[in-house]
Amino acid sequence: MPERRTVALVTLGCARNEVDSEELAGRLEADGWQLVEDAEDADVAVVNTCGFVEAAKKDSVDALLEANDLKSHGRTQAVVAVGCMAERYGKELAEALPEADGVLGFDDYTDISDRLQTILNGGIHASHTPRDRRKLLPISPAERQDSAASVALPGHGPVDLPDGLAPASGPRAPLRRRLDGSPVASVKLASGCDRRCSFCAIPSFRGSFISRRPSDVLNETRWLAEQGVKEIMLVSENNTSYGKDLGDIRLLESLLPELAEVDGLERVRVSYLQPAEMRPGLIDVLTSTPKVAPYFDLSFQHSAPDVLRSMRRFGDTDRFLELLDTIRSKAPRPVCAPTSSSASPASPRPTSPSWSAS
């Protein structure tokens, strides 16, 4: 009997990448690959890269080089880059880093098994050619859901489940394979972003904002609870925009209580909240719903109005302080976790090649 093909997934970056890696793991396992924890035990090492800030890009390159070193003394035969850095730079990354045997974009995820097999067999799959993914969906949010099936949206749950993996009707388990036994798991609420912050390239390679349907989020949460997960973290580039393309900008307020009622789940937490989009109703739900943590992951990049305008952000010091006062009045002991970016309009631009660490 032939030995099973083995693959290891190395994940860098944010929780959204972790969700994407578990989707890739589900696809690969469904097609007969054996998942292993250590890259040195794998025929193919797949590095899910991060491409946002310089330090993350350097970590991604280092991980690819370390995996390549395994070829000389381990089982590893091929190293493949996926994720945001691969999507953002594609051929440029492949040319500058020949140690990577393949550089795959999001459009390759549905055929990830075939792509890895081709590379493992010594074949060459053309490196990903970057494009502005904002142009793949209609400008109007109301028209995006009808076009979503034709666009690769990692972590959204595929419409192309392999035969035999799911029932023909009724609830379908997500094409996702957990890569650890943690009682905490992330659930993707949406993808992309419609903001045009001057320091951020994420919309160009993650695309325009598009929500997952509430039924898909609930179904995946129930599946995770059956796997022993006790807490879920809702993730996306901007959770406060959830539902705007589904006709209800307040959809998160109604979804959270439903998630909290999932059997076996003990806590629901929401990440990445845009201060300029915070609504009184959302604050009320986050501070009063049993099992929903009064946790506010607020993206404060700055508070000076002139700097914010230069960053194409909204708000000012007084408005932000009023928001915090409102949260504290609703929940005397909330958990506020302000996030910020290390980039700014005045940050030096990286030298050529554009993806390399400065």
TORTIMAR-81519 format. One record per residue (C-alpha): residue number from 1; y, x, z. Coordinates in nm, 4 decimals, padded with zeros to 6 digits. Layout:
% residues N
NUM	Y	X	Z;
...
This chain:
% residues 358
1	00.0000	00.0000	00.0000;
2	00.3360	00.1530	-00.0980;
3	00.5673	00.2545	00.1823;
4	00.8562	00.0151	00.2365;
5	01.2025	00.1170	00.1265;
6	01.4233	00.1922	00.4250;
7	01.7977	00.1563	00.4609;
8	02.0480	00.2252	00.7383;
9	02.3907	00.0635	00.7631;
10	02.6669	00.2703	00.9220;
11	02.9670	00.0507	01.0022;
12	03.3204	00.1747	01.0546;
13	03.6448	-00.0138	01.1058;
14	03.6999	-00.3614	01.2432;
15	03.4830	-00.6542	01.3467;
16	03.5207	-00.8053	01.0008;
17	03.3301	-00.5082	00.8613;
18	03.0585	-00.5657	01.1209;
19	03.0103	-00.9192	00.9888;
20	02.9954	-00.7882	00.6324;
21	02.7342	-00.5281	00.7308;
22	02.5146	-00.7984	00.8825;
23	02.5408	-00.9988	00.5608;
24	02.4353	-00.6922	00.3620;
25	02.1512	-00.6397	00.6087;
26	02.0380	-00.9987	00.5585;
27	02.0401	-00.9621	00.1809;
28	01.8477	-00.6346	00.1920;
29	01.5867	-00.7567	00.4397;
30	01.5352	-01.0725	00.2329;
31	01.4551	-00.8499	-00.0656;
32	01.1981	-00.6421	00.1207;
33	01.3984	-00.3503	00.2584;
34	01.3200	-00.2218	00.6056;
35	01.6293	-00.1771	00.8182;
36	01.6406	00.1282	01.0451;
37	01.9021	00.2294	01.3005;
38	01.9368	00.5994	01.2200;
39	02.0476	00.7245	00.8807;
40	01.8084	01.0200	00.9065;
41	01.5177	00.7718	00.9009;
42	01.6441	00.5902	00.5912;
43	01.5849	00.6405	00.2206;
44	01.9391	00.5153	00.1645;
45	02.2350	00.5435	00.4022;
46	02.4987	00.2778	00.3360;
47	02.8372	00.3551	00.4920;
48	03.0614	00.0506	00.5326;
49	03.4003	00.2201	00.5180;
50	03.7485	00.1364	00.6466;
51	04.0494	00.1956	00.4215;
52	04.3539	00.0848	00.6201;
53	04.5158	00.3772	00.8054;
54	04.4752	00.7510	00.7505;
55	04.2613	00.8166	01.0590;
56	04.0152	00.5463	00.9510;
57	03.9944	00.6876	00.6000;
58	03.9192	01.0326	00.7405;
59	03.6464	00.8879	00.9643;
60	03.4942	00.7175	00.6612;
61	03.4921	01.0363	00.4557;
62	03.3434	01.2297	00.7498;
63	03.0672	00.9702	00.7866;
64	02.9799	00.9962	00.4177;
65	02.9684	01.3764	00.4373;
66	02.7520	01.3679	00.7500;
67	02.5100	01.1297	00.5809;
68	02.4995	01.3554	00.2762;
69	02.4005	01.6502	00.4980;
70	02.0829	01.4622	00.5895;
71	01.9536	01.4999	00.2352;
72	01.8730	01.8667	00.2989;
73	01.6425	01.8143	00.5956;
74	01.5765	01.4434	00.6490;
75	01.4289	01.1473	00.4707;
76	01.7620	01.0403	00.3254;
77	01.7731	01.0528	-00.0541;
78	02.0961	00.8678	-00.1291;
79	02.4326	00.7904	00.0319;
80	02.6319	00.4862	-00.0774;
81	02.9871	00.3855	00.0128;
82	03.0785	00.0182	00.0495;
83	03.3531	-00.1607	00.2393;
84	03.7305	-00.1538	00.2284;
85	03.7823	00.2104	00.1332;
86	03.5303	00.1816	-00.1493;
87	03.6914	-00.1428	-00.2651;
88	04.0445	-00.0031	-00.2426;
89	03.9891	00.3304	-00.4196;
90	03.6635	00.2946	-00.6138;
91	03.6420	00.5505	-00.8937;
92	03.9078	00.7704	-00.7333;
93	03.6929	00.8041	-00.4231;
94	03.3812	00.8670	-00.6327;
95	03.5492	01.1461	-00.8282;
96	03.6924	01.3157	-00.5213;
97	03.3726	01.2763	-00.3158;
98	03.0703	01.3484	-00.5366;
99	02.8552	01.3620	-00.2223;
100	02.8476	00.9805	-00.2410;
101	02.5740	00.8733	-00.4825;
102	02.7395	00.5356	-00.5300;
103	03.0721	00.3656	-00.4581;
104	03.0270	-00.0110	-00.4590;
105	03.2877	-00.2873	-00.4348;
106	03.2680	-00.6370	-00.2908;
107	03.1514	-00.7736	-00.6258;
108	02.8330	-00.5660	-00.5877;
109	02.7322	-00.7245	-00.2556;
110	02.5358	-01.0130	-00.4072;
111	02.3232	-00.7595	-00.5990;
112	02.3164	-00.4941	-00.3268;
113	01.9370	-00.4570	-00.3372;
114	01.9291	-00.3885	-00.7108;
115	02.2242	-00.1504	-00.6800;
116	02.0550	00.0564	-00.4090;
117	01.7236	00.0606	-00.5926;
118	01.8912	00.1896	-00.9093;
119	02.0600	00.4674	-00.7135;
120	01.7435	00.5500	-00.5201;
121	01.5553	00.5833	-00.8490;
122	01.8053	00.8423	-00.9663;
123	01.9998	00.6068	-01.1874;
124	02.3756	00.5839	-01.2028;
125	02.5653	00.2668	-01.1272;
126	02.9238	00.2722	-01.2491;
127	03.1630	00.3222	-00.9616;
128	03.3759	00.0277	-00.8641;
129	03.7036	-00.0167	-01.0522;
130	03.9736	-00.1384	-00.8105;
131	04.1817	-00.4451	-00.8935;
132	04.4333	-00.6593	-00.7120;
133	04.2102	-00.9211	-00.5520;
134	04.5093	-01.1480	-00.4838;
135	04.4917	-01.2422	-00.8513;
136	04.1349	-01.3731	-00.8272;
137	04.2342	-01.6969	-00.6530;
138	04.5074	-01.9511	-00.7413;
139	04.8531	-01.8967	-00.5967;
140	04.8462	-02.2428	-00.4413;
141	04.6274	-02.2463	-00.1248;
142	04.5298	-02.6064	-00.1985;
143	04.3523	-02.4976	-00.5186;
144	04.1572	-02.2032	-00.3773;
145	03.8493	-02.3729	-00.2357;
146	03.7463	-02.4988	-00.5803;
147	03.7612	-02.1420	-00.7148;
148	03.5909	-01.9724	-00.4192;
149	03.2393	-01.9890	-00.5646;
150	03.3355	-01.7506	-00.8453;
151	03.4861	-01.4860	-00.6157;
152	03.2999	-01.2405	-00.3918;
153	03.3992	-01.3211	-00.0325;
154	03.2011	-01.0977	00.2057;
155	03.1013	-01.2690	00.5259;
156	03.1647	-01.6207	00.3998;
157	02.8028	-01.7108	00.3535;
158	02.6558	-01.6975	00.0034;
159	02.5868	-01.9826	-00.2335;
160	02.3046	-01.7785	-00.3875;
161	02.0433	-01.7691	-00.1123;
162	01.7145	-01.6301	-00.2442;
163	01.4290	-01.8750	-00.3017;
164	01.2253	-01.9342	00.0115;
165	01.4923	-01.8073	00.2487;
166	01.6430	-02.1476	00.3257;
167	01.5337	-02.5115	00.3014;
168	01.6318	-02.7068	-00.0070;
169	01.8343	-02.9461	00.2066;
170	01.9765	-02.9686	00.5543;
171	02.1367	-02.6919	00.7603;
172	02.0793	-02.3416	00.6246;
173	02.0660	-02.0294	00.8351;
174	02.3315	-01.7792	00.7348;
175	02.2221	-01.4867	00.5223;
176	02.2875	-01.2532	00.8102;
177	02.0705	-01.0139	01.0069;
178	02.1886	-00.8994	01.3472;
179	02.2091	-00.5219	01.3761;
180	02.2166	-00.5071	01.7556;
181	02.1189	-00.7178	02.0536;
182	02.4670	-00.7597	02.1946;
183	02.5426	-01.0972	02.3583;
184	02.8769	-01.0891	02.1758;
185	02.9045	-01.1441	01.7998;
186	03.1892	-01.1883	01.5549;
187	03.2137	-01.4888	01.3230;
188	03.4356	-01.4719	01.0183;
189	03.6829	-01.7598	01.0121;
190	03.8589	-01.6664	00.6889;
191	03.9285	-01.3772	00.4540;
192	04.2378	-01.2284	00.2998;
193	04.6045	-01.2678	00.3786;
194	04.9061	-01.4230	00.2086;
195	05.1627	-01.2140	00.3930;
196	05.3286	-00.9241	00.2151;
197	05.4050	-00.6852	00.5005;
198	05.5553	-00.3701	00.3507;
199	05.3206	-00.1369	00.5405;
200	04.9942	-00.3191	00.4697;
201	04.7652	-00.2934	00.1669;
202	04.4965	-00.5283	00.2980;
203	04.5884	-00.8297	00.0787;
204	04.5526	-00.6192	-00.2360;
205	04.1883	-00.5356	-00.1669;
206	04.0832	-00.8286	00.0549;
207	04.2618	-01.0885	-00.1554;
208	04.4532	-01.4069	-00.0821;
209	04.3846	-01.6072	00.2316;
210	04.0904	-01.8446	00.2125;
211	03.9269	-02.0334	00.4988;
212	03.5606	-02.0912	00.5595;
213	03.4692	-02.4556	00.5983;
214	03.4303	-02.5723	00.9604;
215	03.0679	-02.6771	00.8973;
216	02.9809	-02.3217	00.7861;
217	03.1466	-02.1697	01.0929;
218	02.9684	-02.4142	01.3231;
219	02.6316	-02.3610	01.1532;
220	02.6590	-01.9836	01.1854;
221	02.7667	-02.0115	01.5497;
222	02.4646	-02.2302	01.6294;
223	02.2389	-01.9769	01.4583;
224	02.3899	-01.6924	01.6598;
225	02.3445	-01.8877	01.9832;
226	01.9769	-01.9312	01.8946;
227	01.9601	-01.5506	01.8598;
228	02.0816	-01.5107	02.2198;
229	02.4542	-01.4685	02.1575;
230	02.6657	-01.5901	02.4501;
231	03.0141	-01.5173	02.3203;
232	03.1595	-01.5363	01.9732;
233	03.4795	-01.3749	01.8493;
234	03.6503	-01.5516	01.5607;
235	03.7833	-01.2904	01.3194;
236	03.9916	-01.2814	01.0028;
237	04.3075	-01.1152	00.8797;
238	04.5146	-01.4036	01.0208;
239	04.3466	-01.6741	01.2280;
240	04.6656	-01.8757	01.2744;
241	04.6621	-01.9584	00.9005;
242	04.3162	-02.1133	00.9246;
243	04.2902	-02.4465	00.7472;
244	04.6046	-02.4287	00.5350;
245	04.3915	-02.4205	00.2186;
246	04.1758	-02.7053	00.3519;
247	04.4698	-02.9407	00.3951;
248	04.5078	-02.9037	00.7715;
249	04.7006	-02.6133	00.9237;
250	04.5936	-02.7389	01.2694;
251	04.2237	-02.7206	01.1871;
252	04.1631	-02.4421	01.4382;
253	04.2789	-02.6700	01.7187;
254	04.0029	-02.9194	01.6366;
255	03.7373	-02.6593	01.5570;
256	03.7599	-02.4699	01.8869;
257	03.6383	-02.7585	02.1092;
258	03.3453	-02.8143	01.8717;
259	03.2475	-02.4487	01.8902;
260	03.2710	-02.4581	02.2691;
261	03.0101	-02.7368	02.2751;
262	02.7431	-02.5328	02.0927;
263	02.4311	-02.5139	02.3114;
264	02.3804	-02.1742	02.4706;
265	02.7301	-02.0501	02.4024;
266	02.9344	-01.9521	02.7061;
267	03.2614	-01.8294	02.5584;
268	03.4695	-01.8528	02.2417;
269	03.7413	-01.5976	02.1797;
270	03.9986	-01.5878	01.8991;
271	04.1319	-01.2595	01.7618;
272	04.4370	-01.1719	01.5516;
273	04.7017	-01.4346	01.6064;
274	05.0247	-01.4054	01.4095;
275	05.3193	-01.4536	01.6532;
276	05.5402	-01.6157	01.3886;
277	05.2725	-01.8804	01.3243;
278	05.1799	-01.9678	01.6832;
279	05.1992	-02.3420	01.7476;
280	05.2362	-02.5286	02.0784;
281	04.9178	-02.7233	02.0033;
282	04.7168	-02.4066	01.9500;
283	04.8455	-02.2594	02.2762;
284	04.7417	-02.5809	02.4527;
285	04.3866	-02.5640	02.3125;
286	04.3487	-02.1938	02.3928;
287	04.4613	-02.2451	02.7516;
288	04.2923	-02.5743	02.8384;
289	03.9569	-02.5957	02.6567;
290	03.6512	-02.5146	02.8688;
291	03.4627	-02.2077	02.7377;
292	03.7569	-02.1079	02.5148;
293	03.9041	-01.7887	02.6565;
294	04.2827	-01.7905	02.7158;
295	04.2951	-01.4715	02.5140;
296	04.5946	-01.3948	02.2920;
297	04.5478	-01.1090	02.0463;
298	04.9049	-01.1087	01.9165;
299	05.0111	-00.8787	01.6347;
300	05.3466	-00.7472	01.7560;
301	05.4413	-00.4661	01.5184;
302	05.7948	-00.4369	01.6527;
303	06.0637	-00.6504	01.8162;
304	06.3873	-00.5201	01.6619;
305	06.5007	-00.7714	01.3953;
306	06.6192	-00.5078	01.1455;
307	06.2920	-00.3175	01.1662;
308	06.0903	-00.6382	01.1330;
309	06.2872	-00.7386	00.8230;
310	06.2176	-00.3969	00.6736;
311	05.8506	-00.4513	00.7469;
312	05.8731	-00.8010	00.5938;
313	05.7719	-00.9491	00.9271;
314	05.9264	-01.2419	01.1113;
315	06.0540	-01.2895	01.4639;
316	06.2720	-01.1047	01.7125;
317	06.2703	-00.9941	02.0749;
318	06.3953	-01.3251	02.2178;
319	06.1448	-01.5342	02.0212;
320	05.8559	-01.3100	02.1229;
321	05.9541	-01.3205	02.4907;
322	05.9824	-01.6990	02.4714;
323	05.6322	-01.7126	02.3227;
324	05.4927	-01.5035	02.6081;
325	05.6737	-01.7186	02.8649;
326	05.5245	-02.0305	02.7071;
327	05.1738	-01.8830	02.7210;
328	05.2171	-01.7815	03.0862;
329	05.3456	-02.1273	03.1775;
330	05.0289	-02.2817	03.0293;
331	04.7877	-02.0284	03.1788;
332	04.9082	-01.8323	03.4845;
333	04.6582	-01.5526	03.4156;
334	04.6153	-01.5311	03.0379;
335	04.4777	-01.2229	02.8679;
336	04.7388	-01.0961	02.6236;
337	04.6334	-00.8106	02.3982;
338	04.9250	-00.7183	02.1723;
339	04.8141	-00.5288	01.8624;
340	05.0297	-00.3028	01.6552;
341	05.0027	-00.0930	01.3437;
342	05.0447	00.2825	01.3285;
343	05.2131	00.2406	00.9917;
344	05.5759	00.1564	00.9276;
345	05.8126	00.1611	00.6300;
346	05.9291	00.5048	00.7376;
347	05.5797	00.6552	00.7594;
348	05.5149	00.9408	00.5162;
349	05.3058	00.8410	00.2202;
350	04.9746	01.0256	00.1772;
351	04.9597	01.2987	-00.0835;
352	04.7402	01.2908	-00.3923;
353	04.4630	01.1864	-00.4040;
354	04.6109	00.8718	-00.2489;
355	04.3130	00.7959	-00.0265;
356	04.2948	01.1379	00.1399;
357	04.4020	01.1996	00.4971;
358	04.7494	01.3470	00.5180;
